[in-house]
Amino acid sequence: MRRGLLTPAATTAAGKGSCKVRDVSVTRGPVFAEESVPGLLAPFVRRSSGN
């Protein structure tokens, strides 16, 4: 793994494959996922209450 990069993968409906986007920055990866599938990460995000 290269420092500061990740490889997000989206599983496909058919077969055992997945689509990968290689070498995405750690900060851009979640943004890319949310733009691709709105609401995808919502169950995994903890929002601060602003206190």
C-alpha distance matrix in Angstrom:
0.0 3.8 6.4 8.5 7.1 7.3 8.9 12.4 14.6 18.4 20.4 23.5 27.0 27.9 26.3 23.1 20.9 18.7 17.9 14.3 13.6 10.4 8.8 11.2 11.6 11.7 15.4 16.1 14.5 17.3 19.9 19.0 19.4 22.6 24.0 23.4 25.0 27.1 27.3 24.2 22.7 26.1 26.4 23.3 24.1 26.3 28.4 30.1 33.9 34.2 36.0
3.8 0.0 3.8 6.3 5.6 7.6 10.0 13.6 16.3 20.1 22.5 25.4 29.1 30.1 28.8 25.8 23.2 20.8 19.3 15.6 13.9 10.5 7.7 10.0 9.7 10.6 14.0 14.7 14.0 17.1 19.2 18.5 19.6 22.6 23.7 23.5 25.5 27.3 27.8 25.1 23.5 26.9 27.6 24.4 24.7 26.8 28.4 29.9 33.7 33.6 35.5
6.4 3.8 0.0 3.8 5.6 8.5 11.8 14.8 18.0 21.6 24.3 27.4 30.9 32.3 31.3 28.3 25.8 23.1 21.6 17.8 15.9 12.9 9.6 10.7 9.0 9.1 12.2 13.8 13.7 16.4 18.4 18.5 19.7 22.3 23.5 23.9 25.8 27.2 27.4 25.0 22.9 26.0 26.8 23.4 23.3 24.9 26.4 27.5 31.2 30.9 32.6
8.5 6.3 3.8 0.0 3.8 7.0 10.6 12.9 16.5 19.8 22.9 25.9 29.4 31.1 30.5 27.7 25.2 22.1 20.3 16.7 14.4 12.1 8.7 8.3 5.8 5.6 8.4 10.2 10.5 13.0 14.8 15.3 16.7 19.0 20.2 20.9 22.8 23.9 24.2 22.1 19.9 22.8 24.0 20.7 20.2 21.9 23.1 24.3 28.0 27.7 29.6
7.1 5.6 5.6 3.8 0.0 3.8 7.1 9.7 13.2 16.6 19.6 22.6 26.1 27.7 27.1 24.4 21.6 18.5 16.7 13.0 10.7 8.3 5.1 5.2 4.5 5.4 8.7 9.2 8.5 11.7 13.6 13.1 14.4 17.2 18.3 18.4 20.5 22.0 22.6 20.2 18.6 21.9 23.1 20.1 20.0 22.4 23.8 25.5 29.2 29.2 31.4
7.3 7.6 8.5 7.0 3.8 0.0 3.8 6.3 9.7 13.1 16.0 19.1 22.6 24.2 23.6 20.8 18.2 15.1 13.6 10.1 8.5 6.8 5.3 5.3 6.3 6.1 9.6 9.5 7.3 10.2 12.7 11.8 12.2 15.4 16.8 16.4 18.0 19.9 20.3 17.5 16.1 19.7 20.5 17.7 18.3 21.0 22.8 24.9 28.6 29.1 31.4
8.9 10.0 11.8 10.6 7.1 3.8 0.0 3.8 6.4 10.0 12.8 15.7 19.3 20.7 20.0 17.4 14.6 11.5 9.9 6.4 5.5 4.5 5.6 6.2 8.8 9.1 12.1 11.0 8.1 10.9 13.2 11.3 11.2 14.9 16.0 14.7 16.4 18.9 19.6 16.5 15.9 19.6 20.4 18.1 19.2 22.3 24.3 26.9 30.4 31.2 33.7
12.4 13.6 14.8 12.9 9.7 6.3 3.8 0.0 3.8 6.9 10.0 13.1 16.4 18.4 18.2 15.9 13.3 9.8 8.4 5.8 5.7 7.0 8.6 7.7 10.1 9.8 12.0 10.5 6.9 8.7 11.2 9.2 8.0 11.7 13.2 11.6 12.9 15.4 16.0 12.8 12.5 16.3 17.2 15.2 16.6 20.0 22.0 24.9 28.3 29.4 32.0
14.6 16.3 18.0 16.5 13.2 9.7 6.4 3.8 0.0 3.8 6.4 9.4 12.9 14.6 14.4 12.2 9.6 6.1 5.4 4.3 6.5 8.6 11.3 10.9 13.8 13.6 15.7 13.9 10.3 11.5 13.7 11.3 9.4 13.0 14.2 11.8 12.6 15.7 16.3 12.8 13.4 17.2 17.6 16.3 18.3 21.8 24.1 27.2 30.5 31.9 34.6
18.4 20.1 21.6 19.8 16.6 13.1 10.0 6.9 3.8 0.0 3.8 6.4 9.6 11.9 12.5 11.1 8.8 5.3 5.3 6.5 8.8 11.8 14.6 13.7 16.5 16.3 17.7 15.6 12.1 12.4 14.2 11.6 9.0 12.1 13.2 10.2 10.2 13.6 14.3 10.9 12.5 16.0 16.4 15.9 18.1 21.8 24.0 27.5 30.5 32.1 34.9
20.4 22.5 24.3 22.9 19.6 16.0 12.8 10.0 6.4 3.8 0.0 3.8 6.7 8.7 9.1 7.8 6.3 4.2 6.4 8.8 11.9 14.5 17.6 17.2 20.0 19.6 21.2 19.3 15.7 15.9 17.8 15.3 12.5 15.2 16.4 13.2 12.6 16.0 16.3 12.8 14.7 17.9 17.7 17.5 20.3 23.9 26.3 29.8 32.7 34.7 37.4
23.5 25.4 27.4 25.9 22.6 19.1 15.7 13.1 9.4 6.4 3.8 0.0 3.8 5.5 7.0 7.3 6.0 5.2 7.2 10.6 13.6 16.6 19.9 19.6 22.7 22.6 24.0 21.7 18.4 18.6 19.9 17.1 14.5 16.9 17.5 13.9 13.3 16.9 17.7 14.7 17.2 20.1 20.1 20.4 23.1 26.7 29.0 32.6 35.3 37.3 40.2
27.0 29.1 30.9 29.4 26.1 22.6 19.3 16.4 12.9 9.6 6.7 3.8 0.0 3.8 6.7 8.4 8.5 8.9 10.9 14.3 17.3 20.3 23.6 23.1 26.1 25.8 27.0 24.7 21.4 21.1 22.4 19.8 16.9 18.8 19.4 15.8 14.5 17.8 18.3 15.6 18.5 20.8 20.6 21.5 24.4 27.9 30.2 33.9 36.4 38.5 41.4
27.9 30.1 32.3 31.1 27.7 24.2 20.7 18.4 14.6 11.9 8.7 5.5 3.8 0.0 3.8 6.8 7.5 9.3 11.8 15.3 18.6 21.3 24.8 24.9 28.1 28.1 29.6 27.2 23.9 24.0 25.4 22.5 19.9 22.1 22.5 18.8 18.0 21.4 22.0 19.3 22.0 24.5 24.1 24.9 27.8 31.3 33.7 37.4 39.9 42.1 44.9
26.3 28.8 31.3 30.5 27.1 23.6 20.0 18.2 14.4 12.5 9.1 7.0 6.7 3.8 0.0 3.8 5.7 8.7 11.8 14.9 18.5 20.7 24.3 24.8 28.0 28.0 30.0 27.9 24.4 24.9 26.6 23.8 21.3 23.8 24.5 20.9 20.3 23.7 24.2 21.1 23.4 26.1 25.5 25.8 28.9 32.3 35.0 38.5 41.3 43.4 46.1
23.1 25.8 28.3 27.7 24.4 20.8 17.4 15.9 12.2 11.1 7.8 7.3 8.4 6.8 3.8 0.0 3.8 7.0 10.6 13.0 16.8 18.5 21.9 22.7 25.8 25.6 27.8 26.1 22.5 23.1 25.2 22.6 20.1 22.9 24.0 20.6 20.1 23.5 23.8 20.3 22.1 25.0 24.2 24.0 27.2 30.6 33.4 36.8 39.7 41.8 44.3
20.9 23.2 25.8 25.2 21.6 18.2 14.6 13.3 9.6 8.8 6.3 6.0 8.5 7.5 5.7 3.8 0.0 3.8 7.0 9.6 13.3 15.2 18.7 19.5 22.8 23.0 25.2 23.2 19.8 20.8 22.7 19.8 17.7 20.8 21.5 18.0 18.2 21.8 22.5 19.1 20.8 24.1 23.8 23.4 26.2 29.7 32.3 35.7 38.7 40.5 43.2
18.7 20.8 23.1 22.1 18.5 15.1 11.5 9.8 6.1 5.3 4.2 5.2 8.9 9.3 8.7 7.0 3.8 0.0 3.8 6.3 10.0 12.2 15.7 16.1 19.4 19.6 21.6 19.5 16.1 17.2 19.0 16.0 14.0 17.3 17.9 14.6 15.1 18.7 19.5 16.1 17.7 21.2 21.2 20.6 23.1 26.7 29.1 32.5 35.6 37.2 40.0
17.9 19.3 21.6 20.3 16.7 13.6 9.9 8.4 5.4 5.3 6.4 7.2 10.9 11.8 11.8 10.6 7.0 3.8 0.0 3.8 6.9 9.7 13.3 13.5 17.0 17.8 19.5 17.0 13.9 15.5 16.7 13.4 12.1 15.5 15.6 12.4 13.6 17.3 18.8 15.7 17.3 20.8 21.6 20.9 22.8 26.5 28.5 31.8 34.9 36.2 39.2
14.3 15.6 17.8 16.7 13.0 10.1 6.4 5.8 4.3 6.5 8.8 10.6 14.3 15.3 14.9 13.0 9.6 6.3 3.8 0.0 3.8 6.0 9.6 10.1 13.6 14.6 16.7 14.4 11.4 13.6 15.1 12.0 11.3 15.1 15.3 12.8 14.5 17.9 19.2 16.1 16.9 20.7 21.5 20.2 21.8 25.4 27.3 30.4 33.7 34.8 37.6
13.6 13.9 15.9 14.4 10.7 8.5 5.5 5.7 6.5 8.8 11.9 13.6 17.3 18.6 18.5 16.8 13.3 10.0 6.9 3.8 0.0 3.8 6.8 6.8 10.6 12.2 14.0 11.4 9.0 11.9 12.9 9.7 10.2 13.9 13.7 11.9 14.4 17.4 19.0 16.3 16.8 20.5 21.9 20.3 21.3 24.8 26.3 29.2 32.5 33.2 36.1
10.4 10.5 12.9 12.1 8.3 6.8 4.5 7.0 8.6 11.8 14.5 16.6 20.3 21.3 20.7 18.5 15.2 12.2 9.7 6.0 3.8 0.0 3.8 5.8 9.4 11.3 13.8 11.9 9.9 13.4 14.6 12.1 12.9 16.6 16.7 15.3 17.8 20.5 21.9 19.1 19.0 22.8 24.0 21.9 22.8 26.0 27.6 30.1 33.7 34.1 36.8
8.8 7.7 9.6 8.7 5.1 5.3 5.6 8.6 11.3 14.6 17.6 19.9 23.6 24.8 24.3 21.9 18.7 15.7 13.3 9.6 6.8 3.8 0.0 3.8 6.4 8.9 11.5 10.2 9.1 12.9 14.1 12.3 13.8 17.1 17.3 16.7 19.3 21.5 22.8 20.2 19.5 23.1 24.5 22.0 22.4 25.2 26.6 28.8 32.4 32.5 35.0
11.2 10.0 10.7 8.3 5.2 5.3 6.2 7.7 10.9 13.7 17.2 19.6 23.1 24.9 24.8 22.7 19.5 16.1 13.5 10.1 6.8 5.8 3.8 0.0 3.8 6.4 8.3 6.4 5.7 9.5 10.4 8.9 10.8 13.8 14.0 14.0 16.6 18.4 19.7 17.5 16.7 20.1 21.9 19.5 19.4 22.3 23.4 25.6 29.1 29.2 31.9
11.6 9.7 9.0 5.8 4.5 6.3 8.8 10.1 13.8 16.5 20.0 22.7 26.1 28.1 28.0 25.8 22.8 19.4 17.0 13.6 10.6 9.4 6.4 3.8 0.0 3.8 5.4 5.1 5.9 9.2 10.1 10.0 12.1 14.4 15.0 15.8 18.1 19.3 20.3 18.4 16.9 20.0 21.8 19.1 18.4 20.8 21.6 23.4 27.0 26.7 29.2
11.7 10.6 9.1 5.6 5.4 6.1 9.1 9.8 13.6 16.3 19.6 22.6 25.8 28.1 28.0 25.6 23.0 19.6 17.8 14.6 12.2 11.3 8.9 6.4 3.8 0.0 3.8 5.6 5.5 7.5 9.5 10.4 11.5 13.5 15.0 16.0 17.7 18.4 18.7 16.8 14.6 17.6 19.1 16.0 15.4 17.5 18.6 20.3 24.0 23.9 26.3
15.4 14.0 12.2 8.4 8.7 9.6 12.1 12.0 15.7 17.7 21.2 24.0 27.0 29.6 30.0 27.8 25.2 21.6 19.5 16.7 14.0 13.8 11.5 8.3 5.4 3.8 0.0 3.8 5.7 6.7 7.4 9.3 11.1 12.1 13.4 15.2 16.9 17.0 17.4 16.2 14.0 16.4 18.5 15.8 14.3 16.3 16.6 18.2 21.7 21.3 23.9
16.1 14.7 13.8 10.2 9.2 9.5 11.0 10.5 13.9 15.6 19.3 21.7 24.7 27.2 27.9 26.1 23.2 19.5 17.0 14.4 11.4 11.9 10.2 6.4 5.1 5.6 3.8 0.0 3.8 5.8 5.2 6.1 8.7 10.1 10.5 12.1 14.4 14.9 16.1 14.9 13.5 16.2 18.7 16.5 15.4 18.0 18.3 20.3 23.6 23.4 26.4
14.5 14.0 13.7 10.5 8.5 7.3 8.1 6.9 10.3 12.1 15.7 18.4 21.4 23.9 24.4 22.5 19.8 16.1 13.9 11.4 9.0 9.9 9.1 5.7 5.9 5.5 5.7 3.8 0.0 3.8 5.4 5.1 6.3 8.7 10.0 10.6 12.4 13.6 14.5 12.5 11.3 14.5 16.5 14.3 14.0 17.0 18.1 20.6 24.0 24.4 27.2
17.3 17.1 16.4 13.0 11.7 10.2 10.9 8.7 11.5 12.4 15.9 18.6 21.1 24.0 24.9 23.1 20.8 17.2 15.5 13.6 11.9 13.4 12.9 9.5 9.2 7.5 6.7 5.8 3.8 0.0 3.8 5.4 5.0 6.2 8.6 9.8 10.6 11.0 11.2 9.6 7.9 10.8 13.1 11.0 10.4 13.6 14.6 17.4 20.7 21.3 24.3
19.9 19.2 18.4 14.8 13.6 12.7 13.2 11.2 13.7 14.2 17.8 19.9 22.4 25.4 26.6 25.2 22.7 19.0 16.7 15.1 12.9 14.6 14.1 10.4 10.1 9.5 7.4 5.2 5.4 3.8 0.0 3.8 5.5 5.2 6.1 8.5 10.0 9.9 11.1 10.6 9.6 11.9 14.9 13.5 12.3 15.2 15.4 18.0 21.0 21.3 24.6
19.0 18.5 18.5 15.3 13.1 11.8 11.3 9.2 11.3 11.6 15.3 17.1 19.8 22.5 23.8 22.6 19.8 16.0 13.4 12.0 9.7 12.1 12.3 8.9 10.0 10.4 9.3 6.1 5.1 5.4 3.8 0.0 3.8 5.5 5.2 6.1 8.7 9.9 11.9 10.7 10.8 13.7 16.4 15.3 14.9 18.2 18.7 21.6 24.6 25.0 28.3
19.4 19.6 19.7 16.7 14.4 12.2 11.2 8.0 9.4 9.0 12.5 14.5 16.9 19.9 21.3 20.1 17.7 14.0 12.1 11.3 10.2 12.9 13.8 10.8 12.1 11.5 11.1 8.7 6.3 5.0 5.5 3.8 0.0 3.8 5.5 5.1 6.2 7.8 9.2 7.2 7.7 10.9 13.3 12.5 12.8 16.4 17.5 20.7 23.7 24.7 27.9
22.6 22.6 22.3 19.0 17.2 15.4 14.9 11.7 13.0 12.1 15.2 16.9 18.8 22.1 23.8 22.9 20.8 17.3 15.5 15.1 13.9 16.6 17.1 13.8 14.4 13.5 12.1 10.1 8.7 6.2 5.2 5.5 3.8 0.0 3.8 5.4 5.3 4.9 6.4 6.0 6.6 8.7 11.9 11.7 11.3 14.7 15.2 18.5 21.1 22.1 25.5
24.0 23.7 23.5 20.2 18.3 16.8 16.0 13.2 14.2 13.2 16.4 17.5 19.4 22.5 24.5 24.0 21.5 17.9 15.6 15.3 13.7 16.7 17.3 14.0 15.0 15.0 13.4 10.5 10.0 8.6 6.1 5.2 5.5 3.8 0.0 3.8 5.7 5.8 8.8 9.1 10.3 12.2 15.4 15.5 14.9 18.2 18.2 21.4 23.8 24.4 28.0
23.4 23.5 23.9 20.9 18.4 16.4 14.7 11.6 11.8 10.2 13.2 13.9 15.8 18.8 20.9 20.6 18.0 14.6 12.4 12.8 11.9 15.3 16.7 14.0 15.8 16.0 15.2 12.1 10.6 9.8 8.5 6.1 5.1 5.4 3.8 0.0 3.8 6.4 9.4 8.6 10.8 13.2 15.8 16.1 16.4 20.0 20.6 24.0 26.5 27.4 30.9
25.0 25.5 25.8 22.8 20.5 18.0 16.4 12.9 12.6 10.2 12.6 13.3 14.5 18.0 20.3 20.1 18.2 15.1 13.6 14.5 14.4 17.8 19.3 16.6 18.1 17.7 16.9 14.4 12.4 10.6 10.0 8.7 6.2 5.3 5.7 3.8 0.0 3.8 6.3 5.6 8.6 10.5 13.0 13.9 14.6 18.2 19.0 22.6 24.9 26.3 29.7
27.1 27.3 27.2 23.9 22.0 19.9 18.9 15.4 15.7 13.6 16.0 16.9 17.8 21.4 23.7 23.5 21.8 18.7 17.3 17.9 17.4 20.5 21.5 18.4 19.3 18.4 17.0 14.9 13.6 11.0 9.9 9.9 7.8 4.9 5.8 6.4 3.8 0.0 3.8 5.5 7.9 8.6 11.7 13.0 13.0 16.2 16.5 20.0 21.9 23.4 26.9
27.3 27.8 27.4 24.2 22.6 20.3 19.6 16.0 16.3 14.3 16.3 17.7 18.3 22.0 24.2 23.8 22.5 19.5 18.8 19.2 19.0 21.9 22.8 19.7 20.3 18.7 17.4 16.1 14.5 11.2 11.1 11.9 9.2 6.4 8.8 9.4 6.3 3.8 0.0 3.8 5.6 5.1 8.0 9.9 10.1 13.2 13.9 17.6 19.4 21.3 24.6
24.2 25.1 25.0 22.1 20.2 17.5 16.5 12.8 12.8 10.9 12.8 14.7 15.6 19.3 21.1 20.3 19.1 16.1 15.7 16.1 16.3 19.1 20.2 17.5 18.4 16.8 16.2 14.9 12.5 9.6 10.6 10.7 7.2 6.0 9.1 8.6 5.6 5.5 3.8 0.0 3.8 5.7 7.5 8.6 9.9 13.5 15.0 18.8 21.1 23.1 26.1
22.7 23.5 22.9 19.9 18.6 16.1 15.9 12.5 13.4 12.5 14.7 17.2 18.5 22.0 23.4 22.1 20.8 17.7 17.3 16.9 16.8 19.0 19.5 16.7 16.9 14.6 14.0 13.5 11.3 7.9 9.6 10.8 7.7 6.6 10.3 10.8 8.6 7.9 5.6 3.8 0.0 3.8 5.6 5.4 6.4 10.1 11.9 15.5 18.2 20.1 23.0
26.1 26.9 26.0 22.8 21.9 19.7 19.6 16.3 17.2 16.0 17.9 20.1 20.8 24.5 26.1 25.0 24.1 21.2 20.8 20.7 20.5 22.8 23.1 20.1 20.0 17.6 16.4 16.2 14.5 10.8 11.9 13.7 10.9 8.7 12.2 13.2 10.5 8.6 5.1 5.7 3.8 0.0 3.8 5.4 5.4 8.4 9.7 13.5 15.6 17.9 20.8
26.4 27.6 26.8 24.0 23.1 20.5 20.4 17.2 17.6 16.4 17.7 20.1 20.6 24.1 25.5 24.2 23.8 21.2 21.6 21.5 21.9 24.0 24.5 21.9 21.8 19.1 18.5 18.7 16.5 13.1 14.9 16.4 13.3 11.9 15.4 15.8 13.0 11.7 8.0 7.5 5.6 3.8 0.0 3.8 5.9 8.3 10.7 14.3 16.3 19.1 21.6
23.3 24.4 23.4 20.7 20.1 17.7 18.1 15.2 16.3 15.9 17.5 20.4 21.5 24.9 25.8 24.0 23.4 20.6 20.9 20.2 20.3 21.9 22.0 19.5 19.1 16.0 15.8 16.5 14.3 11.0 13.5 15.3 12.5 11.7 15.5 16.1 13.9 13.0 9.9 8.6 5.4 5.4 3.8 0.0 3.8 6.6 9.8 13.1 15.8 18.3 20.5
24.1 24.7 23.3 20.2 20.0 18.3 19.2 16.6 18.3 18.1 20.3 23.1 24.4 27.8 28.9 27.2 26.2 23.1 22.8 21.8 21.3 22.8 22.4 19.4 18.4 15.4 14.3 15.4 14.0 10.4 12.3 14.9 12.8 11.3 14.9 16.4 14.6 13.0 10.1 9.9 6.4 5.4 5.9 3.8 0.0 3.8 6.2 9.7 12.6 14.7 17.2
26.3 26.8 24.9 21.9 22.4 21.0 22.3 20.0 21.8 21.8 23.9 26.7 27.9 31.3 32.3 30.6 29.7 26.7 26.5 25.4 24.8 26.0 25.2 22.3 20.8 17.5 16.3 18.0 17.0 13.6 15.2 18.2 16.4 14.7 18.2 20.0 18.2 16.2 13.2 13.5 10.1 8.4 8.3 6.6 3.8 0.0 3.8 6.6 9.4 11.9 13.9
28.4 28.4 26.4 23.1 23.8 22.8 24.3 22.0 24.1 24.0 26.3 29.0 30.2 33.7 35.0 33.4 32.3 29.1 28.5 27.3 26.3 27.6 26.6 23.4 21.6 18.6 16.6 18.3 18.1 14.6 15.4 18.7 17.5 15.2 18.2 20.6 19.0 16.5 13.9 15.0 11.9 9.7 10.7 9.8 6.2 3.8 0.0 3.8 6.5 8.6 11.2
30.1 29.9 27.5 24.3 25.5 24.9 26.9 24.9 27.2 27.5 29.8 32.6 33.9 37.4 38.5 36.8 35.7 32.5 31.8 30.4 29.2 30.1 28.8 25.6 23.4 20.3 18.2 20.3 20.6 17.4 18.0 21.6 20.7 18.5 21.4 24.0 22.6 20.0 17.6 18.8 15.5 13.5 14.3 13.1 9.7 6.6 3.8 0.0 3.8 5.4 7.5
33.9 33.7 31.2 28.0 29.2 28.6 30.4 28.3 30.5 30.5 32.7 35.3 36.4 39.9 41.3 39.7 38.7 35.6 34.9 33.7 32.5 33.7 32.4 29.1 27.0 24.0 21.7 23.6 24.0 20.7 21.0 24.6 23.7 21.1 23.8 26.5 24.9 21.9 19.4 21.1 18.2 15.6 16.3 15.8 12.6 9.4 6.5 3.8 0.0 3.8 5.6
34.2 33.6 30.9 27.7 29.2 29.1 31.2 29.4 31.9 32.1 34.7 37.3 38.5 42.1 43.4 41.8 40.5 37.2 36.2 34.8 33.2 34.1 32.5 29.2 26.7 23.9 21.3 23.4 24.4 21.3 21.3 25.0 24.7 22.1 24.4 27.4 26.3 23.4 21.3 23.1 20.1 17.9 19.1 18.3 14.7 11.9 8.6 5.4 3.8 0.0 3.8
36.0 35.5 32.6 29.6 31.4 31.4 33.7 32.0 34.6 34.9 37.4 40.2 41.4 44.9 46.1 44.3 43.2 40.0 39.2 37.6 36.1 36.8 35.0 31.9 29.2 26.3 23.9 26.4 27.2 24.3 24.6 28.3 27.9 25.5 28.0 30.9 29.7 26.9 24.6 26.1 23.0 20.8 21.6 20.5 17.2 13.9 11.2 7.5 5.6 3.8 0.0
